[in-house]
Amino acid sequence: MTGRLLQVRRPVLARLVFWSVLEAGQTFLLGYALARALDAGFLAGDARTGLRWLVAATLGVGVGALGTRRVYGVVADLVEPVRDRLVAGVVARGVREGDRGALSGLTQQVELARDTLAGLVMVSRSFVFTVVGALAGLCALAPPLLLVVIPPLVAGLGLFAATLRALARRQEAFLVADEALAGELGEVCPGLRDVTAAGAEEYVAGRVAELVDGEFRAARALARWSVVRVAALAVGGRLPLVLLLATAPWLLTHGVTAGALVGALAYVTQSLLPALQNLVHGLGTGGARLTVVLRRLRPPTGREATGPENSGPLRRPAGPTNSRTPSEVPDTRKADAPNPPAGTPRDTSDTGTPAETPGTPGTPGTPGTPGTREADAPTPSAGAPRDTGAPAGIPDGPEPGAAGGVRRGPVSGAAAAVSGGPRRDVRGPVRTSSSAGPPALRFEAVTFAYGPASTPVLDGLDLCVARGGHLAVVGPSGIGKSTLTSVAAGLLTPSRGEIRLYGHPVPGVRAAALRSLIPQEAYVHTGTLAENLGLLRPDPVPEPELLAAAEAVGLTPLLERCGGPDSPVRPADLSAGERQLIALTRAYLSPAPLALLDEATCHLDPAAEARAERAFAARPGSALVVVAHRISSAARAERVLVMDGPRTAYGTHQELLRTCALYQDLVAPARPPAPR
């Protein structure tokens, strides 16, 4: 293949030979001038003659440097046409055949092929002319020296040539395994949130481990054959040196002078051994790399036309893809646990409930993922909560359509004991569901700190949100509002206390299925709008229901602008507010009855924020907890929890305006100025 690409022109070849011969003159003079300087000069008592020969050797180095400089230009003339032909072929496939790898081939692989080919030409040419120059020098000094040097040199070359094909295959296998692992990690690392959202940690870890093991096996096989390469180098390059020393007495008695013996040692150590080392390492590594690159630059035929994803260690199951990760995540959950374990990080930015993974045989009712998510979607900030819920069947949740009511009674909101402060009961109207059953969310003496020596963020907190309730959480930045929602969702585990969702302990599989967490950074994957909106449903969402949800949350203008539910979307093409609307509508369509909005409307304007919150509050049978981005969210809520360390307060908007100084301070900037 390389020979066909080169198509050497005679003028270029003639110039290459000429300048290489000039370069080889340095090799010839290296040993010959040294031998003559000793025999005819210093050992004969004629220092002037010895110095003249050393000067001649020095001039030979200068001439060789000139030849080497010219050789580089000739090699460029030899290799650049190869690059041009490769570029033409890559462009032709990219333009005419829509080859997806054309850009990579044009920007990386063609340049790699050009550089590697130039290196191989330089190494091979240098070895040939260096060996010719050294052997010519040995013959000129004393022909018996050839009897000592040539046999091991030929034996070493023969051993290397005999193993070159196998060594190249092992080198190629190692390169392919290394690139496969690098490619997989390049997809996995930016998509860790996707992996977590799909509950595919074990599957992805298994895939990566398989590739690591494959590269390890390829490396071991290459290392075994590299021993043969070292042996060939030892036989061809170092054994002649040992033989020259071992046969020195015999050589000296058969007409070889001391200077000639020293010159022969110089030829072996300074010329033959370095040239052989460059040849062995250059062909062993560069040759395999060039073979791999040229194979990839060939037009795909037959089975190769399916692309590298469908062969070798990179084979992936068929399924919808995005622009980076053409993979489909299989189910890693057991049949008796249709929802992921509580505390397992899932969707990091939009809904709290994860993208389902495709079911496996024997796992009834496990919904399937509509595809992988965009790896370049916005990533959450450090410490951002990650959703763990699964919207599989909700066995003990509130029934849709349950009527809301009002009752008066003790502590249906929160009694807070923070930093050891006393707990208190707050009485007032609380919306609840007419259906009997435990509340949507209950905290009982919950304490949480980010470290054993850290001040607790939550300290003995009691909180109760009734079925159908609407709670807003407000407070200064960094006080722990997001921590509260993460603890409620089961993403953070308290050091003391108990949390229950609809009577189920948190963290827990049943509780995780009953809540959706929508963090500030909304998660949208490449695909259609319908796929994004139905990500939390086991089956496709009927279009009338989807359109009704979009109208309720305020997504309809974006839906119409994109061209309908089946229109494709890319996260990079959407604004932060548009991504939040998609995430909110997805959570609205989720079967989870408890929605936790952690500043999930911060990129919306106040009117859009109010519309979305009212839609969730009016959703039949659901409860809503909002970490308020604007204080207007608190005014819309039935109850408000004010977090400020030991001064935690709870009540209605009007009650807190009368009794809580911090809440008054938070509300004051939003109030219109009083008329003069």
C-alpha positions in Angstrom: 0.0 0.0 0.0 2.8 2.4 0.9 4.7 1.6 -2.3 1.6 2.4 -4.4 1.2 5.7 -2.6 4.8 6.8 -3.0 5.0 6.4 -6.8 8.6 7.6 -6.7 9.7 9.9 -9.5 13.2 9.2 -10.8 14.6 12.8 -10.4 13.5 12.8 -6.8 15.0 9.4 -6.2 18.2 10.4 -7.9 18.5 13.4 -5.6 17.8 11.3 -2.6 20.5 8.8 -3.5 23.0 11.6 -4.2 22.6 13.4 -0.9 22.4 10.1 1.0 25.8 9.0 -0.5 27.2 12.4 0.6 25.8 11.8 4.1 27.3 8.3 4.1 30.7 9.7 3.4 30.7 10.9 7.0 30.2 7.3 8.1 33.0 6.0 6.0 35.5 8.6 7.2 34.5 8.1 10.9 36.3 4.8 11.2 38.7 5.0 8.3 40.2 8.3 9.4 40.5 7.2 13.0 42.3 4.0 11.9 44.7 6.0 9.7 45.3 8.6 12.4 46.4 5.8 14.7 48.4 3.6 12.3 50.0 6.2 10.1 50.1 9.0 12.7 50.1 8.7 16.4 51.3 5.1 16.7 54.0 5.7 14.1 55.2 8.8 16.0 53.9 11.2 13.4 51.5 13.4 15.2 51.0 15.8 12.3 49.7 13.0 10.1 47.4 11.8 12.8 46.0 15.3 13.2 45.5 15.6 9.5 43.3 12.5 9.5 41.3 13.8 12.4 40.8 17.1 10.5 39.6 15.0 7.5 37.1 13.2 9.8 35.9 16.6 11.1 35.4 17.8 7.5 33.5 14.6 6.8 31.1 15.5 9.6 30.5 18.9 8.0 29.9 17.3 4.6 27.6 14.7 6.1 25.6 17.5 7.8 25.1 19.2 4.5 23.9 15.9 3.0 21.5 15.4 5.9 20.1 18.9 5.5 19.5 18.3 1.8 17.9 14.9 2.4 15.1 16.5 4.4 14.1 18.6 1.5 14.1 15.6 -0.9 12.1 13.5 1.6 9.5 16.4 1.7 9.3 16.3 -2.1 8.8 12.6 -1.9 6.1 12.6 0.8 4.1 15.7 0.1 2.6 14.3 -3.1 1.4 11.3 -0.9 -0.3 13.7 1.4 -1.9 15.5 -1.5 -3.3 12.2 -2.8 -4.6 11.2 0.6 -6.3 14.6 1.1 -7.9 14.3 -2.3 -9.3 10.9 -1.5 -10.6 12.0 1.9 -12.2 15.1 0.5 -13.8 13.1 -2.3 -15.4 10.7 0.2 -16.4 13.5 2.6 -18.2 15.5 -0.1 -19.5 12.8 -2.4 -20.2 10.0 0.0 -21.0 11.9 3.2 -18.2 10.1 5.1 -18.5 11.1 8.7 -14.8 10.5 9.4 -13.7 12.9 6.7 -12.9 15.8 9.0 -10.8 13.6 11.3 -9.1 12.0 8.3 -8.3 15.5 6.9 -7.1 17.2 10.0 -5.4 14.4 11.9 -4.9 11.1 10.2 -3.6 12.5 6.9 -1.0 14.5 8.8 -0.1 11.5 10.9 0.3 9.4 7.8 2.5 12.0 6.2 4.7 12.4 9.3 5.0 8.7 9.9 5.8 7.9 6.2 8.5 10.6 6.3 10.0 9.1 9.4 10.1 5.6 7.9 11.7 6.9 4.7 14.4 8.7 6.8 15.0 5.7 9.0 15.2 3.1 6.2 17.3 5.3 4.0 19.7 6.1 6.8 20.1 2.5 7.7 20.9 1.4 4.2 23.5 4.0 3.5 25.0 3.9 6.9 25.5 0.1 6.6 27.0 0.5 3.1 29.4 3.2 4.4 30.4 1.2 7.4 31.0 -2.0 5.5 32.9 -0.2 2.9 35.1 1.3 5.6 35.7 -2.1 7.2 36.6 -3.6 3.9 39.0 -0.8 3.2 40.6 -1.2 6.6 40.9 -5.0 6.7 38.7 -7.6 4.9 38.9 -10.0 7.8 36.9 -7.5 9.9 33.9 -8.3 7.7 34.0 -11.9 8.7 33.4 -10.8 12.3 30.8 -8.1 11.8 28.7 -9.2 8.9 27.4 -12.6 10.2 25.8 -11.3 13.4 24.5 -8.3 11.6 22.8 -10.4 9.0 21.5 -12.8 11.8 20.0 -9.8 13.7 18.4 -8.4 10.6 17.0 -11.8 9.7 15.6 -12.3 13.2 14.0 -8.9 13.1 12.6 -9.4 9.6 11.1 -12.8 10.5 9.2 -11.2 13.4 8.4 -7.9 11.8 4.9 -8.9 10.5 3.9 -10.5 13.8 5.3 -7.6 15.7 3.5 -5.1 13.5 0.2 -6.9 14.1 0.7 -6.8 17.9 1.6 -3.1 17.6 -1.4 -2.4 15.6 -3.6 -4.4 18.0 -2.2 -2.3 20.9 -2.8 1.0 19.1 -6.4 0.0 18.3 -7.0 -1.1 21.9 -5.5 2.1 23.2 -7.6 4.3 20.8 -10.7 2.3 21.7 -10.1 2.9 25.4 -9.3 6.6 24.8 -12.4 7.0 22.6 -14.6 5.3 25.2 -13.3 7.5 28.0 -13.7 10.5 25.8 -17.4 9.7 25.5 -17.9 8.5 29.1 -16.2 11.4 30.9 -18.2 14.2 29.4 -21.3 12.1 29.8 -20.9 10.9 33.4 -24.2 12.7 34.2 -25.9 10.8 31.5 -24.5 7.5 32.8 -25.7 8.4 36.3 -29.1 9.6 34.9 -29.6 6.3 33.2 -28.5 4.2 36.1 -25.9 2.6 33.9 -22.9 2.9 36.2 -22.3 -0.8 36.4 -22.7 -1.3 32.6 -20.4 1.5 31.7 -17.8 0.4 34.3 -18.0 -3.1 32.8 -17.5 -1.7 29.3 -14.5 0.4 30.3 -13.0 -2.5 32.3 -13.4 -4.7 29.3 -11.5 -2.2 27.2 -8.8 -1.8 29.9 -8.4 -5.6 30.0 -8.2 -5.7 26.2 -5.4 -3.0 26.1 -3.6 -4.9 28.9 -3.7 -8.1 26.9 -2.5 -6.3 23.8 0.3 -4.7 25.8 1.4 -8.0 27.2 1.4 -9.6 23.7 3.4 -6.7 22.4 5.8 -6.9 25.2 6.5 -10.6 24.5 7.3 -9.8 20.9 9.3 -6.8 21.9 11.7 -9.3 23.6 12.4 -10.7 20.2 13.0 -7.2 18.9 15.5 -6.6 21.7 17.1 -9.9 20.9 17.5 -8.9 17.3 19.1 -5.7 18.3 21.5 -7.4 20.6 22.5 -10.0 18.0 22.9 -7.5 15.1 24.3 -4.5 17.0 26.0 -5.6 20.1 27.2 -9.1 19.3 29.6 -7.7 16.6 31.2 -5.5 19.3 31.7 -8.5 21.6 33.1 -10.6 18.8 35.6 -7.9 17.8 36.9 -7.8 21.3 36.9 -11.6 21.6 38.7 -12.1 18.3 41.1 -9.2 18.7 44.2 -11.5 19.2 43.3 -13.6 16.2 42.7 -10.5 14.0 45.9 -8.8 15.1 47.8 -12.0 14.0 46.1 -12.0 10.6 47.1 -8.6 9.3 44.6 -6.4 11.2 46.3 -3.4 12.7 45.5 -1.8 16.1 44.2 1.3 14.3 42.0 -0.8 12.1 40.6 -2.7 15.1 39.8 0.7 16.8 38.2 1.9 13.6 36.0 -1.2 13.4 34.9 -0.7 17.0 34.0 2.9 16.0 32.0 1.7 13.0 30.0 -0.7 15.2 29.3 1.5 18.2 28.9 4.9 16.4 27.3 3.8 13.1 25.9 0.3 12.8 24.3 0.0 16.3 22.5 3.4 16.2 21.3 2.8 12.7 20.0 -0.6 13.6 18.3 0.8 16.7 16.5 3.4 14.7 15.4 0.8 12.1 14.1 -1.6 14.6 12.2 0.9 16.7 11.1 3.0 13.6 9.7 0.0 11.6 8.3 -1.7 14.7 6.3 1.3 15.9 6.0 3.7 12.9 5.3 0.9 10.4 2.4 -0.4 12.5 1.0 3.1 13.0 1.3 3.9 9.3 -0.5 0.7 8.4 -3.4 1.5 10.8 -3.8 5.1 9.5 -3.6 4.1 5.8 -6.2 1.4 6.4 -8.5 3.9 7.9 -8.0 6.3 5.1 -9.0 3.7 2.5 -12.6 4.0 1.1 -14.8 1.7 3.3 -15.9 -1.5 1.5 -18.2 -4.3 2.6 -18.3 -4.8 6.3 -16.0 -1.8 6.9 -18.7 0.5 5.5 -20.7 0.1 8.6 -18.0 2.1 10.5 -15.7 1.3 13.3 -18.5 1.4 15.8 -19.8 -1.9 14.5 -16.5 -3.9 14.7 -13.9 -4.8 17.2 -13.9 -3.7 20.8 -16.1 -0.7 19.9 -19.2 -2.6 18.9 -22.3 -1.1 20.3 -25.9 -2.1 20.4 -28.1 -0.4 17.8 -30.3 2.4 19.0 -30.9 6.1 18.8 -27.8 8.2 19.0 -26.7 11.7 19.6 -23.8 13.5 18.0 -21.2 12.1 20.4 -22.3 8.9 22.0 -23.8 6.3 19.6 -24.6 3.9 22.4 -27.6 2.5 24.2 -27.6 1.8 27.8 -28.9 -1.6 28.8 -30.8 -2.2 31.9 -28.7 -2.7 35.0 -31.5 -3.1 37.5 -32.9 -6.3 38.9 -36.3 -7.5 38.0 -37.6 -7.2 41.5 -36.4 -3.6 41.8 -37.8 -1.6 38.9 -36.6 1.6 40.4 -33.0 2.5 41.1 -31.7 2.3 44.6 -32.2 5.5 46.6 -29.1 7.6 46.8 -27.9 6.6 43.3 -27.2 9.8 41.4 -29.4 10.1 38.4 -30.5 13.0 36.2 -28.4 15.9 37.3 -30.2 18.9 36.0 -33.7 18.7 35.1 -36.2 16.4 36.5 -35.1 14.4 39.3 -36.5 11.2 37.8 -34.1 9.4 35.6 -34.1 8.4 32.0 -35.2 4.8 32.0 -33.0 2.1 30.8 -34.2 -0.5 28.2 -35.6 -3.6 29.8 -33.9 -6.9 29.8 -35.6 -10.3 29.5 -37.3 -11.1 32.7 -37.7 -7.5 33.8 -41.3 -6.7 33.1 -42.4 -3.2 33.0 -39.0 -1.6 32.8 -39.2 1.3 30.4 -36.8 1.9 27.6 -34.5 4.9 27.1 -35.2 6.9 24.0 -31.5 7.4 23.4 -28.4 8.8 24.9 -28.2 12.4 26.0 -26.0 15.1 24.6 -22.6 15.0 26.2 -22.2 18.8 25.8 -25.3 19.7 27.6 -24.8 22.1 30.5 -23.1 20.4 33.4 -24.1 21.0 37.0 -22.0 23.0 39.3 -20.0 21.2 41.9 -22.2 19.8 44.6 -25.3 20.2 42.5 -27.9 17.6 43.5 -28.4 14.6 41.2 -31.8 13.1 40.7 -32.4 9.5 41.7 -36.0 9.0 41.2 -37.6 6.5 38.8 -41.1 7.1 37.4 -42.0 3.5 37.3 -45.4 2.4 38.8 -46.3 4.3 42.0 -48.0 1.8 44.2 -48.8 3.9 47.2 -48.9 7.4 45.9 -51.9 9.7 45.9 -54.6 9.0 43.4 -54.8 11.5 40.6 -57.7 13.8 40.8 -58.1 13.7 44.5 -59.9 16.8 45.7 -58.1 19.3 47.8 -59.4 20.6 51.1 -58.6 22.8 54.0 -58.3 21.9 57.6 -56.9 23.4 60.7 -54.7 21.4 62.9 -51.3 21.2 64.5 -48.0 21.3 62.6 -48.9 20.5 59.1 -46.0 22.6 58.0 -42.8 22.8 60.0 -41.6 23.0 63.5 -37.9 23.8 63.4 -35.2 23.2 66.0 -32.1 24.5 64.5 -28.7 24.5 66.2 -30.3 23.1 69.2 -33.1 25.7 69.3 -36.5 24.7 70.7 -39.1 23.2 68.5 -42.4 25.0 68.1 -45.8 24.2 66.6 -47.3 26.4 63.9 -51.0 26.2 63.4 -52.8 27.5 60.4 -54.7 26.5 57.3 -53.1 23.6 55.4 -54.2 22.3 52.1 -54.4 18.5 52.1 -55.8 15.7 50.1 -59.2 14.2 50.8 -57.7 10.8 50.4 -56.4 9.2 53.6 -52.8 8.4 53.9 -49.4 9.7 55.1 -48.2 13.2 54.0 -46.3 13.8 50.8 -43.1 14.7 52.7 -42.2 14.4 56.4 -39.0 15.4 58.2 -38.6 14.2 61.8 -35.7 15.6 63.7 -33.5 15.6 60.7 -29.9 16.7 61.1 -27.4 17.0 58.2 -23.8 18.4 58.0 -21.3 18.1 55.2 -18.6 16.8 57.6 -18.3 15.5 61.2 -16.7 18.8 62.3 -19.0 21.0 60.2 -21.8 23.1 61.5 -25.1 21.3 60.7 -27.0 22.8 57.8 -30.1 21.1 59.1 -30.3 20.5 62.8 -33.3 18.7 64.2 -35.6 19.9 61.5 -39.2 18.8 61.6 -41.2 19.5 58.4 -44.4 18.2 57.0 -45.9 18.8 53.5 -49.4 17.4 53.1 -50.6 15.7 50.0 -51.5 18.4 47.6 -49.5 21.0 49.6 -47.4 23.8 48.2 -44.4 24.9 50.2 -41.8 27.6 49.3 -38.4 27.6 50.8 -36.6 30.9 51.1 -33.5 32.2 52.8 -30.1 33.8 52.2 -27.8 32.4 49.6 -25.8 29.4 50.9 -28.0 28.8 53.9 -28.9 25.2 52.8 -32.1 25.4 50.7 -30.6 23.2 48.0 -29.3 20.9 50.7 -32.9 20.6 52.0 -34.2 19.4 48.6 -31.3 17.0 48.1 -31.9 15.4 51.5 -35.6 15.2 50.7 -34.8 13.5 47.4 -32.5 11.0 49.1 -29.4 12.3 47.4 -27.8 13.3 50.7 -28.2 11.1 53.8 -28.8 12.8 57.1 -26.8 11.9 60.2 -29.9 11.8 62.4 -33.6 11.8 61.9 -36.1 10.2 59.6 -37.5 11.3 56.2 -40.5 9.8 54.5 -42.2 10.3 51.2 -45.9 9.2 51.2 -44.9 6.9 54.1 -41.9 5.3 52.5 -38.4 5.8 54.0 -35.9 8.0 52.3 -33.5 6.9 50.8 -35.4 4.0 49.3 -36.5 2.6 46.0 -40.2 3.2 46.6 -39.7 6.8 47.8 -37.5 7.6 44.8 -40.3 6.7 42.4 -42.6 9.2 44.1 -40.6 12.4 43.6 -39.0 14.4 40.9 -36.2 16.8 41.5 -35.6 19.7 39.0 -32.3 21.4 39.7 -31.3 24.8 38.4 -29.3 23.5 35.4 -31.9 21.9 33.1 -30.9 18.8 31.3 -31.9 18.3 27.6 -30.5 15.7 25.3 -30.2 15.7 21.5 -33.3 14.2 20.1 -36.9 15.2 19.4 -39.0 17.3 21.8 -41.3 14.4 22.3 -38.3 12.2 23.4 -37.1 14.8 25.8 -40.6 15.4 27.3 -41.4 11.7 27.6 -38.1 10.8 29.1 -39.7 10.0 32.5 -42.6 8.0 31.1 -42.4 4.2 30.5 -44.3 4.6 27.2 -44.6 7.4 24.6 -46.8 10.3 25.8 -50.0 10.7 23.8 -49.7 13.9 21.8 -52.9 15.5 23.3 -51.5 15.0 26.8 -48.1 16.3 25.8 -49.7 19.4 24.2 -51.8 20.0 27.2 -48.8 19.8 29.5 -46.9 22.2 27.3 -49.8 24.6 27.4 -50.0 24.4 31.2 -46.3 24.9 31.8 -45.8 27.5 29.1 -43.8 25.5 26.6 -46.2 25.9 23.7 -44.5 28.9 22.0 -41.2 27.0 21.9 -43.0 23.8 20.7 -44.6 25.7 17.8 -41.4 27.6 17.0 -39.5 24.3 16.8 -42.1 22.7 14.5 -44.0 20.4 16.9 -43.2 17.5 19.2 -41.4 15.5 16.6 -39.0 18.2 15.8 -35.3 17.6 16.7 -33.6 19.8 19.3 -30.0 20.3 20.3 -29.1 21.6 23.8 -26.6 24.1 22.4 -29.3 25.7 20.2 -31.6 26.4 23.2 -31.4 29.2 25.8 -31.1 28.3 29.5 -34.8 29.4 30.0 -35.9 27.2 27.1 -34.1 24.2 28.6 -35.8 24.9 31.9 -39.2 24.9 30.3 -38.5 21.6 28.7 -37.3 20.1 32.0 -40.3 21.5 33.8 -42.8 20.1 31.3 -41.0 16.7 31.5 -41.4 16.7 35.2 -45.0 17.8 34.9 -45.6 14.7 32.7 -43.8 12.5 35.2 -46.0 10.2 37.3 -44.1 11.2 40.4 -46.6 13.1 42.6 -44.0 15.2 44.5 -42.2 17.9 42.6 -39.0 19.5 44.1 -38.1 22.6 42.2 -34.6 23.8 43.2 -34.5 27.2 41.6 -35.7 25.4 38.5 -37.2 28.6 37.1 -34.3 31.0 37.7 -33.8 31.6 33.9 -37.5 32.4 33.3 -39.1 35.8 33.5 -41.5 36.3 36.4 -44.6 35.7 34.3 -43.3 32.4 32.9 -42.1 31.4 36.4 -45.6 32.1 37.9 -47.3 30.1 35.1 -45.1 27.1 35.6 -45.5 27.1 39.4 -49.2 27.4 39.2 -49.3 24.5 36.7 -47.5 22.3 39.2 -49.6 23.5 42.1 -52.8 22.7 40.2 -51.7 19.3 39.1 -54.2 16.8 40.5 -53.0 14.9 43.5 -49.5 16.4 43.5 -47.5 18.3 46.1 -44.9 21.0 45.3 -41.8 22.2 47.2 -40.2 25.2 45.6 -36.8 26.7 46.5 -37.7 30.2 45.6 -35.5 32.2 43.1 -37.8 35.2 43.5 -39.7 36.1 46.6 -42.9 36.2 44.5 -42.8 32.3 44.6 -43.2 32.5 48.3 -46.3 34.8 48.0 -47.9 32.1 45.7 -47.2 29.2 48.1 -49.6 28.1 50.8 -46.8 27.8 53.3 -43.3 29.3 53.5 -40.2 27.9 55.2 -37.6 30.6 56.0 -34.2 29.1 56.5 -31.7 31.2 58.5 -29.8 28.9 60.9 -31.4 29.0 64.3 -34.0 31.5 63.2 -35.9 29.1 60.9 -39.5 30.2 60.6 -42.6 28.7 59.1 -46.0 30.0 58.2 -48.1 31.6 55.5 -46.9 34.6 53.5 -49.0 37.0 55.6 -48.0 35.4 58.9 -44.3 35.7 58.2 -44.7 39.3 57.1 -45.9 40.1 60.6 -43.6 37.8 62.6 -40.3 37.2 60.8 -37.8 40.0 60.4 -35.7 38.1 57.9 -38.7 37.4 55.7 -39.7 41.1 55.8 -36.1 41.9 54.6 -36.4 39.4 51.8 -39.8 40.8 50.7 -39.0 44.5 51.0 -37.0 44.8 47.7 -39.8 43.3 45.8 -42.5 45.6 47.2 -43.5 48.6 45.1 -42.5 51.9 46.7 -45.2 53.6 48.7 -46.9 56.6 47.1 -45.7 60.0 48.3 
